[in-house]
Amino acid sequence: MTRLVGIFGYPLSHSLSPAIQQAAFDYHNIDAVYQAWQTPPEELASGVAKLREDRYLGANVTIPHKVKVMQHLDRIDRMAADIGAVNTIVKEGGELVGYNTDAYGFIKSLKDCSGLDPRGKRALLLGAGGAARAAAYALAKEGIARLTIANRTPSRAESLADEIKNLLPDVQAIATAEPGLIEAAQDADLIVNATSTGMRHSESEGQTMLTTGAIPPSAVVYDMVYNPPETPLMAEARRAGATVVGGLSMLIHQGAAAFQRWTGKEAPISVMMAAGKKALSQMVSS
């Protein structure tokens, strides 16, 4: 029986996960097909329920479902519960179990691609959604000294700041529209964009929250957006002389961790990266 795995999200035109995960299944000769399941919020519950059928191995979860999906699962892994977001669903003994591999993927790619050790550093985090939650948790666990969370809706930033204070006392929340955003960026060792700002085919395509003058040359600027490969924020950061990291590496590493949970096999990182780059190139040129 061909097994099915997929990704819940809305919209999904930007997703590289089908190409990346299918390459991994094919590498190990696993009879499985990875699909993109474009899922409006009102269809999430019924979509998750289908995973209980024998042919399904599990799923990935992306924007905007990483928080809401938790109420439809049987059990949540401790780390995912602490983060407050799930991006991977695994079937275990008939149960649907939620995991978060974003935190691992974020830190792994940050260190590999920039060489930055977060311990003792000051960070500005743009966003307060599921991906931002994973980044905040991961940075706190890595011993960051100070974190500023900026979000369009201040109450969401404040809520995340309150939740992370038990791990990181020096955390503050601001609105992205506040003048304090520029000050926080200029004082940061690490700037992380965990929003969809600048993403291709989004309402904010071509936009950036920060321009060259707000970005220190000594900073690492990490944009979780991977399509386009060079986002407006990344372009501004390069002009400022900062070290720049795009989102593809995080996508690969979080996807590799998910693959290992579904199959028990080691993920072929180089194969997945090659498939991701090829699919992204085709997507950009289309």
C-alpha positions in Angstrom: 0.0 0.0 0.0 1.3 3.4 -1.0 1.5 5.6 2.1 0.5 9.2 2.1 2.1 12.2 3.8 1.4 15.9 3.1 1.3 19.4 4.3 -1.6 21.4 5.7 -1.5 25.1 4.9 -3.3 28.0 3.3 -2.2 29.1 0.8 0.4 26.6 -0.4 1.5 27.9 -3.8 4.9 28.8 -2.2 5.6 25.4 -0.6 8.8 23.4 -1.4 8.0 20.7 1.0 6.5 18.2 -1.5 9.6 18.3 -3.7 12.0 18.1 -0.7 10.1 15.3 1.1 9.4 13.2 -2.0 13.1 13.3 -2.8 13.8 11.8 0.7 11.2 9.1 0.3 12.5 8.2 -3.2 16.1 8.1 -1.9 15.1 5.4 0.6 12.8 3.6 -1.8 9.9 4.1 0.5 6.5 3.6 -1.2 5.0 6.9 -0.2 3.7 10.1 -1.9 4.0 13.5 -0.3 1.2 15.9 -1.2 0.2 19.6 -0.8 -3.1 19.8 1.0 -4.3 23.4 0.6 -6.6 23.7 3.7 -8.7 26.7 4.6 -9.1 27.1 8.3 -12.7 25.7 8.3 -11.4 22.5 6.7 -8.5 21.8 9.1 -10.4 19.6 11.5 -11.7 17.3 8.8 -8.3 17.2 7.1 -6.5 16.2 10.3 -9.2 13.5 10.9 -8.3 11.8 7.6 -4.8 11.1 9.0 -6.3 8.4 11.1 -6.8 6.2 8.0 -4.2 3.4 7.6 -2.6 4.8 4.5 -1.4 8.0 6.2 2.0 8.3 7.9 1.5 11.9 9.2 1.8 15.4 8.0 3.5 18.8 8.1 1.7 21.9 9.2 2.4 25.5 8.0 0.9 28.9 8.0 -1.7 29.6 9.4 -2.4 26.3 11.2 0.6 25.7 13.5 -1.3 26.8 16.7 -4.9 25.9 15.8 -4.0 22.3 14.8 -3.0 21.4 18.4 -6.7 21.2 19.4 -7.3 18.4 16.8 -4.5 16.1 18.0 -4.4 13.3 20.7 -1.1 14.3 22.3 1.4 17.1 22.1 5.1 16.5 22.6 6.6 18.4 25.5 8.7 20.8 23.4 5.8 21.5 21.0 3.6 22.2 24.1 6.2 24.6 25.5 6.5 26.4 22.2 2.8 26.5 21.7 2.9 25.4 18.0 3.0 22.2 16.0 4.5 21.8 12.5 4.7 18.0 12.4 2.1 15.3 13.0 3.2 11.7 13.5 1.0 8.6 13.9 2.1 6.6 17.0 0.1 3.6 18.2 -3.1 4.9 16.6 -2.7 8.4 18.1 -2.0 11.6 16.3 1.0 13.2 18.1 2.1 16.8 17.5 5.8 17.8 17.3 7.7 20.9 16.6 10.8 20.6 14.4 11.0 24.3 13.6 13.0 25.1 16.7 15.7 22.6 15.8 15.7 23.6 12.2 16.1 27.2 13.0 19.0 26.9 15.4 20.8 24.2 13.2 20.6 26.4 10.1 21.5 29.6 12.1 24.7 28.1 13.4 25.6 26.2 10.2 25.0 29.2 7.9 26.2 32.1 10.0 28.5 30.6 12.7 26.7 32.7 15.3 26.5 31.4 18.8 23.3 32.9 20.3 24.5 32.8 23.9 24.7 36.3 25.4 23.5 38.0 22.2 20.7 40.5 21.7 18.0 39.6 19.2 15.0 41.2 17.4 12.3 38.8 16.4 9.8 40.0 13.8 6.5 38.2 14.2 4.6 36.3 16.9 3.0 33.4 15.0 4.0 29.7 15.1 7.4 30.1 13.5 8.2 33.0 15.8 7.2 31.0 18.8 9.7 28.3 17.8 12.5 30.8 17.3 11.8 32.5 20.6 11.9 29.2 22.5 15.0 28.1 20.7 16.9 31.3 21.3 15.9 31.3 25.0 17.1 27.7 25.3 20.4 28.7 23.7 21.0 31.4 26.4 20.3 34.6 24.5 20.7 37.7 26.7 17.8 39.8 25.4 14.9 39.4 23.0 12.6 42.0 21.5 9.5 40.7 19.8 7.9 43.0 17.3 4.5 42.2 15.8 1.9 44.1 13.8 -0.7 43.3 16.5 1.1 44.2 19.8 -1.1 42.0 22.0 0.2 38.9 20.2 3.8 40.0 20.8 3.0 40.7 24.5 1.4 37.3 24.9 4.5 35.5 23.4 6.8 37.6 25.6 4.8 36.7 28.7 5.0 33.0 27.8 8.8 33.1 27.3 9.6 35.1 30.4 10.1 31.9 32.5 13.0 31.0 30.2 14.3 34.5 29.4 13.6 37.3 31.8 14.8 40.1 29.5 12.2 40.0 26.9 10.0 42.9 25.6 7.2 43.3 23.1 6.6 46.2 20.7 4.5 47.0 17.6 6.2 46.9 14.3 4.8 50.4 13.6 6.6 51.8 16.7 9.8 54.0 16.4 11.3 51.5 18.9 11.5 48.9 16.1 14.4 50.8 14.5 16.1 51.2 17.8 15.8 47.5 18.6 17.2 46.6 15.2 20.2 48.9 15.5 21.0 47.4 18.9 20.6 43.7 17.8 23.3 41.1 17.1 20.6 39.0 15.4 17.5 40.0 13.5 15.0 37.3 12.6 12.0 37.7 10.3 9.4 35.0 11.2 6.6 36.7 9.2 5.5 36.3 5.6 6.7 39.9 4.8 8.5 39.8 1.5 7.2 36.4 0.5 6.4 35.8 -3.2 2.7 35.7 -4.0 1.8 37.2 -0.6 0.1 40.6 0.1 3.5 41.9 1.3 5.6 40.7 -1.7 8.4 43.2 -2.3 8.1 44.7 1.1 10.5 44.8 4.1 10.1 46.1 7.7 13.7 47.2 7.9 16.0 49.1 5.5 19.7 49.5 5.4 20.0 52.3 7.9 18.4 50.2 10.6 20.6 47.2 10.2 24.0 47.0 11.9 26.9 45.7 9.7 27.9 43.4 12.5 24.5 41.8 12.7 23.2 38.4 11.4 19.9 38.9 9.5 17.9 35.7 9.2 14.8 35.6 7.0 12.7 32.5 7.3 11.1 33.4 3.9 12.7 31.3 1.2 10.7 32.4 -1.8 12.2 34.6 -3.3 15.7 33.3 -2.5 16.8 37.0 -2.0 14.0 38.8 0.0 13.8 42.5 0.2 15.0 42.3 3.8 18.0 40.2 2.8 18.9 42.7 0.0 18.8 45.6 2.5 20.9 43.6 5.0 23.6 42.8 2.3 23.8 46.5 1.5 24.3 47.2 5.2 27.2 44.7 5.2 25.4 42.3 7.5 25.6 38.5 7.4 22.5 37.1 5.7 20.8 33.7 6.0 17.7 32.7 4.0 15.0 30.3 5.0 15.8 27.3 2.7 18.3 25.8 5.2 15.7 25.9 8.0 13.1 24.3 5.8 15.5 21.5 5.0 16.6 20.8 8.5 13.1 21.0 10.1 11.9 18.7 7.2 14.7 16.3 7.8 13.7 16.0 11.5 10.1 15.4 10.5 11.1 12.7 7.9 13.1 10.8 10.6 10.0 10.8 12.9 7.7 9.4 10.2 10.1 6.7 8.9 12.8 6.1 11.5 15.4 6.5 8.8 18.2 9.1 8.5 17.2 12.0 6.3 19.4 12.5 3.2 20.1 16.2 3.8 22.1 16.7 0.6 19.4 15.1 -1.5 16.7 17.2 0.1 18.7 20.4 -0.3 19.3 19.7 -4.0 15.6 19.0 -4.6 14.7 22.2 -2.7 17.1 24.4 -4.7 15.8 22.9 -8.0 12.2 23.3 -7.1 12.8 26.9 -5.9 14.6 27.7 -9.1 11.7 26.4 -11.2 9.2 28.3 -9.0 11.1 31.6 -9.3 11.5 31.3 -13.1 7.8 30.4 -13.7 
